[in-house]
Amino acid sequence: MNLFFEESGDFKAGAVLSQQGEAYQVEMASGKRSKVKSKDVMLQFASPSPAKLLEDAQAIAQDIDLDFLWEVAGEDEFGFAELGTEYFGHAPLPHEAAGLLLRLHSSPIYFYRKGKGRYKAAPQASLQAALAGIEKKKQQALVQAQYVEELKAGKLPDSFKPMALQLLFRPDKNGIEFKALDAACRELQTTPPRLMLSTGGLASPKDLHYAKFLFEFFPKGSGFPEVKIPSVPADLPLADVQAFSIDDVTTTEIDDALSVVKLADGNVRVGIHIAAPGLGIKRDDAIDAMARQRMSTVYMPGEKITMLPDSLVEAFTLDEGKKCPALSLYATLDPSDWSVISTETRAEIVPISANLRHNDLDALVTEEALAENSGEYPHKDDISLLWQWVQVLERGRMAKRESFGLRPEQNNRVDFNFYVDNDVVTITRRKRGAPLDKIVAELMIFANSTWGKFMADHGVPGIYRAQGGGAGGWAAKMQVRMVTHAAPHQGLGVDQYAWSTSPLRRYTDLVNQWQILACLEHGVTAPLAAPFKPRDADLFAIVSAFDSAYSGYADFQSGMERYWCLRWLAQEQARQVDAVVLKDEILRLVDIPLVIRLPGMPQVARGLQVKLDLLRWDEVDLTVEARLLEIPTAQQSADTEPMDEEDEAMLQGMEDAAQEDAEAAAEGAEESAGDNAGDETAGATTTPVPAAE
């Protein structure tokens, strides 16, 4: 006896070897034996052989007309043998019954399975819908295949053009466009971004990196709706000063300006004037919602995405020749020792006499020129006086820093400025700690520290940056963190540090400006009147959101600077270049801030300058392949050849970075490189790195 039975969803046939109760021992044509329960047996037959039955059944199944079979089946549930009698016109033979069962089982859109060997014909509407779906899939498969062929031929299908970016960064993986792109990439052994670039879906790798960032952080676009410029109080007093700013040549968001007035009693009053959008923007208004959503201006070489609409920036930026609303911090100084006699905070209108630019003055305003009182430039006497004070401020910070157990801060690091014009990049070096840098940095640190204490003294919370005193090991303790109460920033050497000097481009600074204005207006009742009250949960939410956004923006800026470094290599046709060993296999090119890894690099002293042969670089993956050409003989032994000043600075900077998580060594220049140098401009960015990082 032979059996036709179902096993694991398949139909099989075999000869019975034995039977025990409700189970059979069956041997298939292949020689494999199986235990088959009687409930799984569809047919019992004596002939033909099991193999012949399966062969004939498959032939029968292929010949059955499904549409005719569906009509014959009617609307009621049926068994396959019953339908076989109706369909064949006689009681079906074993191979006919088996063939019919195979056909029923393989046609689920025509026949719904209701049990072992039992089925029901699908309703006509359901059947038509299913057939239409199958036909649609067939047509889509043909279109998809056409898309694949076009992509393989280097042509972007027309339907891909409006969705090219979506296919890369937020695809519908069930869509035929994505399936075609994926299939073409597999056949061409490439990646979707590279295929999009080769077929014209993206114009350049720069567009790829930029679009990826926008899809993640600005999914609704980076533009602004029309906004009404808010008014400021009409009764603000006019300051009796002639203020000036110091920024990079391409800076447009001018947050800060300075002024110097010699008083009749021989003392000096220095003004630190900060743009005051907080006088017009109010918490939870439409502009606040825009700023809070962005948290910061985004910088990259050649471009930026501002935190605030251009029209509002233009209304509050401290432009030359304008009288601008400002939050001013005045420090009265004793010029005999440059000690601070008193400070005062005012909201006022400040005349801006000049916007000075680093690009014009850095070569003129040097330490030597200041010592000799040489050169002619605007506000020369004011800058000379400020230079004397900031040196005292710096020494005081360093003493405080050392009291926290830290080594003196290293200022002889190097900044790299990026300027992009019509996709041509210029990368220039500028040593940090130059007088103009130091003047701005020290005065912004002074303002942020003073205003941080001002808020704390009034019992008003703010957003502070703190360093030191945390739990865990050294690195954890020295990690810079954002808190809502006054706490020391040991790396800077100050008792508290609240970002307050860049309200046009950092949301934290705008929040702190609101809090400072509340202290100024309400005095001892400020905790009740400030926009953010003590223990305000929303303030903690702002800190968390800002940290996340600021970190993402910084990563993007770093990636775009790396892209422009690679563009510089192509532009300058750089092949053999000098590099400095940072550590082990990590090197940095001397002329640009491009850090690369060189596997197999021989063990040499950090700070040594070597020559590399650049083999290739990839603007999509932002990778570089290079090989070592030579280690100059004169540098082979660090014991016999002293390092030059730049290498010494680099090594000291690296040691500080390793010990203090880098920021303690760099934060002193944060206000200079971050608030005033190119990283706040549309045309340039500034990358601070160790002298040879």
Phi, psi and omega in degrees: 000143179241156181233141168249119191218167179255134179217117178055039176087355178247155177258133184224167178222146180196169181266138181282128176265322180199164177224133175229104181063240183264016181232145179242145169261116188240140177246125179276171181299332180285349183097349178288141180249144180221153173263121185242127176279151185296332180291344180265357181278126179266321182217147167244134183209153180266324179213157000286195177292157179305318181294319180294320179301315180296321180295314180292323181296319179296323177294317178299314182301319181292333183274346184288129177278113186296318181297317178293319179298321180295321179293319180295326187296330183073196186260346185270159176293148184212162171265154186295326181292322178298315180293329180298318178298319180291319186284315184273344181083008178200165177300124187294140172290163183307315182289331177289316179297317180295320179296320178296318180296319178299319181292317178299316185293330183269007183234065186292339179280339177270322188226127178270132179282133182242356181164186180296108178076008183243141186216170174216136181294139179293144175302152185301317182296318180294318180298315181296320179295319180294318179295322178295322178296319178297318179296321178297318179296323178297316180294320178296322178297322178294317179295317180299317179298322177295319177301316181300316181296320179296317180296319179294332179276001178086018180245136177272120178303146183302323182291344180280336190300314180284350184238018184302313182290321179297322178298330181276319192248338179211063188280154167270103187290351174267352180283150182291335180294314179295318180298322179292317179298316180297316180295317180296321179296319179296317181290325181271354182055054178223185180249157179305315179300318181292324179291321177297320178294318183288336181260000178092006177293333173232142184283326185199162174302328178301315178298325178298309182296319182293315181295321178299318178296315181297320180296328181277316188256338181226063184297337179263009180100162184258004180279172178242149169286169176296136180232151174268127182290122182288150178272160176249162180307137184282346185260018179294133180287155177269123181287140179269067181218166170236094187275156178218149178251162177227112184215174172292159186298334184258006182295133177243330177269086184271104185273328193226148176217165184231156174213155179225130177228127175272122184275161183297331182276008179093348177281172182235138176245119178257131177253133173247111190250122184246131176310141189239065173297339179296343175286337181251315179285137178241151179303134177073009173277180187296320181289322176301319180299320178296312183296318182292327178294326183269323177074333182194158167289143179258129182246146173203157179303125174088346184211167170203158174242111189283153176287326183242154179301149182303321182296324179285321176301315180299328181287332186245347181296149186273072183280145178303136177087355181258160170251112194245143172295135184211154168259117188249140171246118179256133175242122175267125189242148171265109186292350179292325178224005179060031174282153180272117179280316181198163174230155179212139178250134180222148166259126189199178173259127186242124174287131179256114185272333184201146168250097181280150185236135178305318185300331181271329192250342186303323180287336181270321186264083177250167179299321180294316181296322178293322179294325182268354184057040181260165178087158178232128179197161183299144177057036182299314182295321179297316181295320178299317179294316180298325180299320179295318182291316186293333175295322176292318178300317181295317179298321178297319178295319181294322177297317179295318179301315180294329177294338175277358179093015181256155177283162179302147180288141178264121182255357183269050171267173186240135172262146172243122177262134177253129174234130183238127178223113181054045178066015171255124186255138173241129180241120183239152178262143174215120183290129179289153180094004174297155187308312181296320175301311185294322179301310181294315183300311184295320182288327175290321176297317178300315180294315181294323178289316181296315180290329175298317177292323180302314178294315182298319180296331179270001180071024182255130179289156176212185178251115185246154170252124184236150178214134180096157175082003179280181179269163177096197181285187184300313182299319180293321181295326185266003177293129177287132182224159178257131182227170183251016176223159181294131179207150183297146167250094188295325181297323178276342182076041178227155182283339176199155184209106182247117178302115184219357192257006179224057185288347178279344186223000173225129184292326178303320181291324177295317177300312180296326178296319175302316182294320179295317178298324178294320177297318182295320185278322190252350177059234186293340179269007182304321180302334180272338187252345184295149178305324179243118182276165175304138180065025178291116182298331181295330179293321177294323178296321178296317179301314181296314181294321180295315179305314182295311182294316184296322178294316179296318178297318181296320178297318179296315179300317179299318179295320179291325176293323176295320177301314182289335171296318178293323176296323178297319178301315179293318182296318181270000183051046183281126177235308176258118188227158175268144179218158180245135179285122177272309180190126177054249184264006185260126180228160175228135179296149183287320189276338182220158183277054180258115180261132181227159175254133181240091180302140180082009179299128178297155181290114178226164182292144175297143179094350179289144178260128182234170178249134182241152170252114180278115184278313179195159174217156187235116182281350176274307180275350181060040180250158180226135172247133182214165173225151182284126178268310182199151168248111183309136183304323183296341183255003186300324181244117178291344181281331184263337182243112179293148178282152177284176186300322183293317179294322176301316180296321180298313181296317178297319179296321179292321178296319177297318182297318180294321184282325189240022177061031172071324190287328180299329180279337186252341189296331180300334178260006183301317181291330179283307182284332184267319185269337190232336180274193194293346185286003173247019186243166178279333187258347185213154169230156180242124177252107177279128178219163172301165186307333176218044182281000000 
